[in-house]
Amino acid sequence: MKYLAEFQNPELARGLLDDIRAAVTRPWALMEVCGGQTHTIIRQGIDQLLPDGVELIHGPGCPVCVTPLEVIDKALAIAARPGVIFCSFGDMLRVPGTDRDLFRVRSEGGDVRVVYSPLDALRIATENPDREVVFFGIGFETTAPPNAMAVHQARKRGIRNFSMLVSHVRVPPAIDAVMGSPDCRVQGFLAAGHVCSVMGTSEYPELAARHRVPIVVTGFEPLDILEGIRRVVRQLERGEHTVDNAYPRAVRPEGNPAARAMLSDVFEVTDRAWRGIGTIPLSGWRLSPRYREHDAEHRFDVVDIATREPAACRSGEVLQGLLKPNQCEAFGTDCTPRSPLGATMVSSEGACAAYYLYRRLGTPTTPLEASSVV
């Protein structure tokens, strides 16, 4: 990709690290609210290269990880029904429910298919008019617009055998919930650039002012993250708490108006449960009444779902930033990617997965010498 190498330049990374060291006079705790940023931080060893006292806390930035167990169990119940084709992105298939996952449902005869777009599921519905096709719609504001478009197209084209199991969540209420916790140590945030590329930045100034925390929107490459940390630290040292856009190549204050219009048409804001955290008011979306016929929860009437979290799994504490993954007693022993206790170990954006994949490879000496991954 053009210009990608510039955002992985070791010399520029060293310069940013020097700037951060020069600015820091006291300890600070920062939270990134994006699983993609978490993986970059751990893969490149950025957290280990920061000056003493600057701590990165991993927040609830993995949409797969925060999908509540009840919704996972609903997905499993729907996928196991005769006549259903259940479509999902691949990272959901290994996420454990109460007693099985979607891979197990498929091995037991369920028609579970991996797709790369919700429009793939819509195409499958047109090709199988005698089957019920369900797409598992999860994610933050980033994946919500294409999912909304699929439902919009289904209604417009009269594809009645297509429905969506929706578990979309919104980032600003999560930041509000984190700051409202009595155990919160976070003093500044790195906001997810892809979320803000869709929604813009209008929801963040009020949060920054009310909680008196700087919020810096940043991207996902090593230099993006280091620049975001530099800007947060500078604000903290000056006693400021504003919203700063360090990702202007992708983020505009107004976001993407077309995507926001599609979201407003198809979804409505609702309270949403977050796995390991609990219910956060107004933190999610559900299908609006106009599109209710395409709501899989209503179509299949999945109720009375009894859930049970593994007692040994501490992913809820990881998602709240209260615990680092390698501080969990089950990490790497009873809980591995092959036999996970929680979604944070199997999701491509999960913090536990990042620690398992990268932290055991040794401590890098520069952010870019740790890995050849581009």
Protein Blocks (a to p, Z undefined) as FASTA:
>chain_A
ZZklmmmcfklmmmmmmmmmmmpgbdcdddddbfklmmmmmmnommmmpcehiacdddff
bfklmpcfklmmmmmmmmmpghiacdddfklmmpccfkbcfklmmmnopacdddfbfklm
mmmmmmmmmbccddddeddfklmmmmmmmmmmmmmnopakbccddddddfklmmmmmmmp
mkbcbfbdcddfklmmmnommlmmmmmmmnopacddddfbfklmmmmmmmmmmmmmnopa
cdddfblmlpcfklpmklmmmmmmmpccdddddehkbpcehiaccddfklmmmpmklmno
pghiacdddfklcklmmmnopacfklpfkgoplpcfklcfbfklmpmkbfklmmmmmmmn
opcfbfklmpccZZ
